[in-house]
Amino acid sequence: MEAQYNQYASKVPSSFFGQTTNLMTHSHSVCKVRRTLCFNPNGPVVCDLPSLLAFDAPTREECTVNRTLSNTPLQALVLLNSPIYTEAARVFAQNARESGQTTFDQQLTWIFDRALNRAPTGEERKILKDLYRTNLIRFRASPVDAGQFVKTGEAPLDPAKNQIRNLPQLAAMTIVTRAVLNLHETITRN
């Protein structure tokens, strides 16, 4: 199947996607989105990424006016464990730390403002502060784990911004942003 897949993929003009590569393998190139295309002898067919299927995304073969909403444990697992979402949470945490806010409470307010367009409630603030403290202790005790965690994905860490020196703080803030990005009100429209 993979050989047949790549045989059709190699017939795609390079002007369409850039340099044609083996589309079945993970690509570290700039154009990662091309891995979502499948080809058959009758023409291109769009295949969804597994994470999109967990969120009941339409197949894009037809127009969809109204999507069905669902909330399953699989969606939470995708958001918490997929390297794509972990990387997004890390970059979000980097932006929060670089936003000019100096305290955790200010950074948390910044995160909520960007993700939810509101300030965190007192209870949310307490829960997330405890989550941050617990993980900061854990990552300070094991800087190697912090380093492995924040290096998930392809977005680089900038040594000029002290991101490498402050890995435990960045890792703990990534856990917080991942929790905020996993809230029901973040992932649904209503």
N, C-alpha and C positions, 0 to 999 in steps of 0.2 A: 504494500500500500504506500509506504513512504517513497519508494523508488518511482511509482507511478505519479504520486503527488508532486515530487520534484521534477519529473519529466515535463509536466504541464506548467509548473511554475517557471521552469527555465525558458519557456516560450513567451513569457511576458516581456514586452519591450523594456529595456533598462530606463527609457525615458518616463515610463509609467511609475516605477517604484525606486529608481536608482539602480545600483548594482544588484543583480539577482543573486541570491545565495540560497543555501538549503533552508527552506522555510519551515521545515519540521523541527529544526534545532533552535535552541534559545539563542537569540542574536543580541550582542551587546552593542549593536550599531545605533545610530541616532534614530533610524526609522524602525522602531520596534513594532509599530502598529501593523505593519504589513504581514505579521504572523497570523493575523486574523482572517486572511483570505485563503480560501481553498479553491482548487481548480478541478474541473472535470472536462471531458472531451466536448461537452455541449456548451461550454461557456463558464464564466466565473460564478461561483456560489459563495455566499458569505457564511462563515462559521463564527459563532460567538465564542468568546473566551469563557472558560469555565466560571470565572467570577461573575460574568454577566448573566449566565444561566441561573446562578443561585439567586439573582435578584429578579428573575422572571422577565428579563429583557426580551423584547420582540426580536425575531430573527432578521429583521431589516429586509426581508424579501418583499414585504408589503408594508404599506403605510398603516400606522396604528394611531387611532384618534385618542383612545383612552387605555392606559395600561392598568392591568390588575395590580392591586397592592397586596403584598403578603409580607409576613414577618416570621421567618423561620430561624431556628438555631443555626442552620447552615450559613445564613447570611452573617451572623455574628462571628462565626468561625472564619469565614472568608475575610471579614474586616480586621480581625485580630491576628490572623496568621499568614495572610498573603504577603509576600515580600513587597508587592506594589503598594499596598496600603500602609505597611510598616515604614517604607521609605517616605511616603507622603506625610505620615505623622511625624517622622524625624525632621523633614524639611519644614513642616509647620512649626515644630518646636524650635528649630533654629531661628526661624523668622520671629517667633515670640521673644526669644532671648535677645535678638538683635533689634527689637522694636524700640528700644530706648527706655523700656520699663525696667526698673531695677529690682523690685521685690517680686516674690512669687505671686502675691495677690494681684499686683498690677499686670503681670504677665498672664495670669489666669483671666482677668477681665478682658485683656486684649484678645486672648484665644476665643472666649465666648462671643465677643463682639464680631470677630471675623467669621466664626463658624455658625453662630445662631442669631446674630444681630440683637443680642440682649446681654445683660449682666448675669453672672451666676447667682443663684439663690444662696442664702447662708448655709443651707444643708449641703448643696453641691460644692460650695467652697470648702467646707470642712472635710467632706469625703475625699475630694481631690487633693487637698493639702496632705491628708493622711496617706493617700496613695503615693504622692510625691516623696514624702519623708521616708516611708517604708522602702521604696525602691532606691532612693538615694543612699540609704544605709547599705542596702544589698549591693548596689553597684560600686560603692566606695570599698566594700569588703572584697570585691572581685572586679578590679578594673579590666581584666581580660574579657570578662563577660560583657561589660559595658562597651568595650571596643568592638567586639563581634556584633553586638546588637545594633549599634549606630552605623556600622558599615554595611548594613543590609541595603541592597539596592545599588544603583549606579550613580546617584547624585553625590558629588564629591564633598568631602569635608574641607573647609577652608582653614589652613593653618594660620593665616594672617588674622583671623577673627578669634583665635584661641579656642576653636572648636575641638581640636585634638587634645589640648591640655585639660579641658573641662568635660571629658567624656562622661563621668558619672552623673553630672548635673544634666547634660544633654540627654543621656539615656533615660533618666528619671522623668524629665520633661516630655520625652517622647512617649512614655507610658501614659502620661496625663493627656497629651493631645490625642493619642490613640483611643483613650476612653471617651473623650469628647466627640471624636469623629464617629464613634460607635453608638452614640445616643440615638434613640428612635427618632427624635425630632430633627436630627442632622441628616439622616438617610432617607427620610420620607418627605414628601411635599407638604402634607397636611399636618 
